[in-house]
């Protein structure tokens, strides 16, 4: 069965999400390595609800769950035909495909999470999810609401969910306009305007970190957020990652591209089930499962009931 791997971004986290992985020998090895890179105990941080409100905490905690999940999936014999990660998850997708090492992914995210927190602390950015409206109509709201402020589509998540990012005042105007047009506007509990020009100071620091890392051709196609197109070109993947922080997440296109690879099942590897729900919106009828614990990951081994059931 051709499997497409999906790695979630910030917003999938929950308190205690690292605990389950810490009980699995192979996953624990990933956690121990990450603790060294980040210089902290990620299991304990993952239990701190207040700390998880900070992007410089939640990114390392989420990433280690994703890398641990992939380790268990790979050891269980799950072979990928393609991979994609939503925002932060792109680093796990690149590591899973062998483009960069898990240690490289951790090292870049250590810089990324810190830089994004600093950019958020110094700005007045916000993000909101517009639900019940087409991406085209959401983009039209951006045009009407910007009024000279930074405002743009950050995530094309599904045919009925689009995330806007930008200056807080402009985001507020967009929310009012969306509600006036019978859509829902849900302010996201994120500290800044991710995937917008307000992240440019952070992007520059991440670019420097990426410059220290060797990129190799992937073992299977990876679909970057910035393009939504599958590629096996290491240079293209590097270029997309350099633009990643200030570019939209083209998730609808990504799901279509994943299906073009002949994928028969999508596996969300990591905490939560946000991408599982989005996949069902983007490609109705798709076989999609979550690997949120070592038990769920191991159960997807070829030959097992869950692994064989389409």
C-alpha positions as CSV (number, residue, x, y, z in Angstrom):
1,X,0.0,0.0,0.0
2,X,1.4,3.4,-1.0
3,X,1.5,5.6,2.1
4,X,1.7,9.4,2.3
5,X,3.1,10.8,5.5
6,X,1.7,14.0,7.0
7,X,3.4,15.9,9.8
8,X,1.4,18.5,11.7
9,X,2.4,22.0,12.7
10,X,1.8,24.2,15.7
11,X,-1.8,23.9,16.8
12,X,-1.9,20.1,17.1
13,X,-0.3,20.1,20.6
14,X,-1.8,18.9,23.8
15,X,-0.5,18.7,27.4
16,X,1.5,15.5,28.0
17,X,1.9,14.7,24.3
18,X,5.5,13.5,24.6
19,X,4.7,11.1,27.5
20,X,3.6,8.2,25.4
21,X,6.7,8.3,23.2
22,X,9.0,8.3,26.2
23,X,7.9,4.8,27.0
24,X,9.0,3.3,23.7
25,X,12.8,2.5,23.4
26,X,13.3,3.8,19.8
27,X,11.2,6.9,20.4
28,X,12.9,7.6,23.7
29,X,16.3,7.6,21.8
30,X,14.9,10.4,19.6
31,X,13.7,12.3,22.7
32,X,17.1,11.9,24.4
33,X,18.8,13.3,21.3
34,X,16.4,16.2,21.1
35,X,16.9,17.0,24.8
36,X,20.6,17.4,24.1
37,X,20.0,19.7,21.1
38,X,17.5,21.9,22.8
39,X,19.2,21.8,26.1
40,X,16.0,21.0,28.1
41,X,13.7,18.2,29.1
42,X,11.0,18.1,26.4
43,X,8.9,15.5,28.2
44,X,8.5,17.9,31.2
45,X,8.0,20.9,28.9
46,X,5.2,19.0,27.2
47,X,3.4,18.7,30.5
48,X,3.4,22.5,31.1
49,X,0.2,24.0,29.7
50,X,1.4,27.6,30.3
51,X,4.8,27.0,28.6
52,X,3.0,25.4,25.6
53,X,1.5,28.8,24.8
54,X,5.0,29.9,23.6
55,X,6.1,29.0,20.1
56,X,9.7,28.6,21.3
57,X,8.4,25.7,23.5
58,X,5.7,24.1,21.4
59,X,7.8,23.8,18.3
60,X,10.5,21.6,19.8
61,X,8.0,19.6,21.7
62,X,5.8,19.0,18.6
63,X,8.9,18.2,16.4
64,X,10.2,15.5,18.8
65,X,6.8,13.8,18.7
66,X,6.8,13.8,14.9
67,X,10.4,12.5,14.6
68,X,9.6,9.8,17.2
69,X,6.5,8.8,15.4
70,X,8.4,8.4,12.1
71,X,11.1,6.3,13.8
72,X,8.4,3.9,15.1
73,X,6.6,3.9,11.7
74,X,9.8,3.1,9.8
75,X,10.8,0.4,12.2
76,X,7.3,-1.1,11.8
77,X,7.9,-1.4,8.1
78,X,5.8,1.5,6.9
79,X,7.3,2.7,3.6
80,X,6.4,6.1,2.4
81,X,5.6,7.1,-1.2
82,X,5.6,10.8,-0.3
83,X,5.7,13.2,2.6
84,X,4.5,16.7,3.5
85,X,4.4,18.7,6.7
86,X,2.2,21.6,7.6
87,X,4.4,24.6,8.6
88,X,6.7,23.2,11.4
89,X,5.9,19.7,10.1
90,X,7.9,20.3,6.9
91,X,11.1,19.8,8.9
92,X,10.0,16.4,10.0
93,X,9.0,15.5,6.4
94,X,12.4,16.5,5.2
95,X,14.1,14.4,7.9
96,X,11.8,11.4,7.2
97,X,12.8,11.6,3.5
98,X,16.5,11.8,4.4
99,X,17.0,15.3,2.9
100,X,18.3,16.5,6.3
101,X,19.1,14.5,9.4
102,X,16.9,14.5,12.5
103,X,19.6,16.3,14.3
104,X,19.7,19.0,11.5
105,X,15.9,19.4,11.8
106,X,16.2,19.9,15.5
107,X,19.1,22.4,15.1
108,X,17.2,24.5,12.6
109,X,14.0,24.4,14.6
110,X,15.9,25.5,17.7
111,X,16.8,28.7,15.9
112,X,13.4,28.9,14.1
113,X,11.4,28.7,17.3
114,X,13.5,31.2,19.2
115,X,13.5,33.6,16.2
116,X,9.7,33.4,15.7
117,X,9.1,34.0,19.4
118,X,11.3,37.1,19.3
119,X,9.6,38.4,16.1
120,X,6.2,37.8,17.7
121,X,7.2,39.5,21.0
122,X,8.3,42.6,19.2
123,X,5.3,42.9,16.8
124,X,1.5,43.2,16.9
125,X,0.7,40.3,14.6
126,X,-2.3,37.9,14.8
127,X,-3.8,35.0,12.9
128,X,-7.4,34.0,12.4
129,X,-9.2,31.1,10.7
130,X,-12.0,31.9,8.3
131,X,-14.4,28.9,8.3
132,X,-17.3,28.4,5.9
133,X,-15.9,30.5,3.1
134,X,-14.0,29.6,-0.1
135,X,-10.3,30.4,-0.4
136,X,-11.2,32.9,-3.2
137,X,-13.7,34.7,-1.0
138,X,-11.3,34.8,1.9
139,X,-8.6,36.3,-0.4
140,X,-11.1,38.9,-1.4
141,X,-11.6,39.8,2.3
142,X,-7.9,40.3,2.6
143,X,-8.0,42.8,-0.3
144,X,-10.8,44.8,1.4
145,X,-9.4,44.6,5.0
146,X,-5.7,45.3,4.6
147,X,-6.1,49.1,4.2
148,X,-2.3,49.6,4.1
149,X,-1.5,47.1,6.9
150,X,0.2,43.7,6.5
151,X,-2.5,41.1,5.8
152,X,-2.5,38.0,3.7
153,X,-3.6,34.4,3.4
154,X,-1.2,32.3,5.5
155,X,-2.7,28.8,5.1
156,X,-4.9,27.5,2.3
157,X,-6.1,24.7,4.6
158,X,-9.2,23.3,3.0
159,X,-12.0,24.3,0.6
160,X,-13.8,25.8,3.6
161,X,-11.0,26.9,5.9
162,X,-8.4,29.7,5.2
163,X,-6.1,31.2,7.8
164,X,-5.2,34.9,7.6
165,X,-2.1,36.4,9.1
166,X,-0.9,40.0,9.6
167,X,-1.2,43.1,11.7
168,X,-3.7,42.7,14.5
169,X,-5.9,45.7,13.4
170,X,-6.2,44.3,9.8
171,X,-7.0,40.8,11.1
172,X,-9.7,42.3,13.3
173,X,-11.2,44.1,10.2
174,X,-11.1,40.8,8.3
175,X,-12.9,39.0,11.0
176,X,-15.7,41.6,11.1
177,X,-16.1,41.3,7.4
178,X,-16.1,37.5,7.4
179,X,-18.8,37.4,10.0
180,X,-20.9,39.9,8.1
181,X,-20.8,37.5,5.2
182,X,-22.0,34.6,7.3
183,X,-18.6,32.9,7.8
184,X,-17.0,32.1,11.2
185,X,-13.7,33.8,12.2
186,X,-11.7,32.1,14.9
187,X,-8.8,33.9,16.4
188,X,-5.9,31.5,16.7
189,X,-4.0,31.2,20.0
190,X,-0.7,31.9,18.4
191,X,1.7,34.6,19.5
192,X,2.4,36.2,16.1
193,X,1.7,36.6,12.4
194,X,3.3,33.4,11.1
195,X,3.8,32.9,7.3
196,X,3.6,36.7,6.7
197,X,6.2,39.4,6.0
198,X,6.1,40.2,9.8
199,X,8.3,37.0,10.2
200,X,11.0,38.5,8.0
201,X,13.4,39.1,10.9
202,X,13.0,35.4,11.9
203,X,13.4,34.2,8.3
204,X,16.8,35.8,8.1
205,X,18.0,33.9,11.2
206,X,16.5,30.6,9.9
207,X,18.2,31.2,6.5
208,X,21.5,31.4,8.3
209,X,20.8,28.1,10.1
210,X,19.7,26.4,6.9
211,X,23.0,27.5,5.3
212,X,24.9,25.3,7.7
213,X,23.1,22.2,6.7
214,X,23.7,19.8,3.8
215,X,20.6,18.9,1.8
216,X,20.5,15.5,0.0
217,X,18.0,14.2,-2.6
218,X,15.0,12.6,-0.8
219,X,14.3,8.9,-0.7
220,X,10.7,9.8,-1.8
221,X,9.0,13.0,-3.0
222,X,8.5,15.8,-0.5
223,X,5.8,18.5,-1.1
224,X,7.0,21.9,0.3
225,X,4.5,24.3,1.8
226,X,5.7,27.2,-0.4
227,X,4.9,25.4,-3.7
228,X,2.5,22.6,-3.1
229,X,4.4,20.6,-5.7
230,X,6.1,17.2,-5.1
231,X,9.9,17.2,-5.8
232,X,13.0,15.1,-5.4
233,X,15.3,18.0,-6.1
234,X,17.4,18.8,-3.0
235,X,18.1,22.4,-4.2
236,X,14.4,23.0,-4.8
237,X,13.6,21.8,-1.3
238,X,16.2,24.1,0.2
239,X,14.9,27.1,-1.7
240,X,11.3,26.4,-0.6
241,X,12.5,26.1,3.0
242,X,14.3,29.4,2.8
243,X,10.9,31.0,1.8
244,X,8.9,28.9,4.2
245,X,8.4,31.4,7.0
246,X,7.1,34.3,4.9
247,X,5.2,32.2,2.3
248,X,1.6,30.7,2.5
249,X,1.1,27.0,3.3
250,X,-0.6,25.6,0.2
251,X,-2.2,22.7,1.9
252,X,-5.1,22.1,-0.6
253,X,-2.6,21.9,-3.4
254,X,-0.4,19.7,-1.3
255,X,-3.2,17.2,-0.7
256,X,-4.0,17.0,-4.5
257,X,-0.3,16.5,-5.2
258,X,-0.1,13.7,-2.6
259,X,-2.9,11.9,-4.4
260,X,-1.1,12.4,-7.7
261,X,1.7,10.3,-6.3
262,X,-0.6,7.3,-6.2
263,X,-1.0,7.3,-2.4
264,X,-3.6,4.9,-1.1
265,X,-3.4,5.9,2.6
266,X,-2.4,9.0,4.4
267,X,-0.8,8.7,7.9
268,X,-0.7,11.7,10.2
269,X,2.5,11.2,12.3
270,X,2.6,13.2,15.5
271,X,0.3,14.8,18.0
272,X,-3.4,15.5,17.4
273,X,-5.5,14.8,14.3
274,X,-5.8,18.3,12.7
275,X,-4.3,17.1,9.4
276,X,-6.5,14.0,9.4
277,X,-9.6,16.3,9.5
278,X,-8.2,18.6,6.8
279,X,-7.4,15.7,4.6
280,X,-11.0,14.5,4.7
281,X,-12.1,18.0,3.6
282,X,-9.5,18.3,0.9
283,X,-9.7,14.8,-0.6
284,X,-13.1,13.3,0.5
285,X,-13.1,9.5,0.8
286,X,-9.4,9.3,1.4
287,X,-8.2,6.6,3.7
288,X,-6.5,8.6,6.5
289,X,-5.3,7.4,9.9
290,X,-3.4,9.0,12.8
291,X,-0.2,7.8,14.5
292,X,-0.4,9.7,17.8
293,X,1.2,7.0,20.0
294,X,3.7,4.2,19.5
295,X,0.9,1.7,19.7
296,X,-1.0,3.5,16.8
297,X,2.2,3.7,14.8
298,X,3.2,0.1,15.3
299,X,-0.4,-1.1,14.5
300,X,0.1,0.3,10.9
301,X,2.8,-2.3,10.2
302,X,2.2,-4.1,6.8
303,X,0.4,-7.4,7.5
304,X,-1.3,-6.1,10.7
305,X,-5.0,-5.7,10.5
306,X,-4.8,-1.8,10.6
307,X,-1.8,-1.9,8.2
308,X,-3.6,-4.0,5.6
309,X,-7.0,-2.4,5.9
310,X,-7.7,0.2,3.2
